[in-house]
Amino acid sequence: AHNEYLHYLLTVGAAGLAAYLMFIGSFIVRAAKKAGENKLVAAAVFAVICYCAQATVNLNLPIATPVMWMFLMLAASAIKKQRAK
């Protein structure tokens, strides 16, 4: 089946899928709150949401997945710098 979430469920189990979804979900919620203050964070949130949407009909690809994680970590870093100010 071409579904990344089903793939995670079968390979790492229900607990692994739940942890993955909670991590991504918490990032999206936290970053969406800061998206109005920083355009980089807004772009990263949009990129992660788009990746999560395409993951319902596709497996994780070696080309796209690292880019999604890069955007996620860039936004997390920008949020951390905003909090430090």
CORBELRA-V714006 format. One record per backbone hydrogen bond with DSSP energy under -0.5 kcal/mol. CO is the residue of the C=O (numbers start at 1). NH is the residue of the N-H. If there is no record, write none. Layout:
[[CO;NH] [CO;NH]]
//
This chain:
[[1;3] [3;7] [4;8] [5;9] [6;10] [7;11] [8;12] [8;13] [9;13] [12;16] [13;17] [14;18] [15;19] [16;20] [17;21] [18;22] [19;23] [20;24] [21;25] [22;26] [23;27] [24;28] [25;29] [26;30] [27;31] [28;32] [29;33] [30;34] [31;35] [34;37] [34;38] [38;42] [39;43] [40;44] [41;45] [42;46] [43;47] [44;48] [45;49] [46;50] [47;51] [48;52] [49;53] [50;54] [51;55] [53;56] [54;57] [55;4] [55;5] [58;4] [61;65] [63;67] [64;68] [65;69] [66;70] [67;71] [68;72] [69;73] [70;74] [71;75] [72;76] [73;77] [74;78] [75;79] [76;80] [77;81] [78;82] [79;83] [80;84] [81;85]]
//
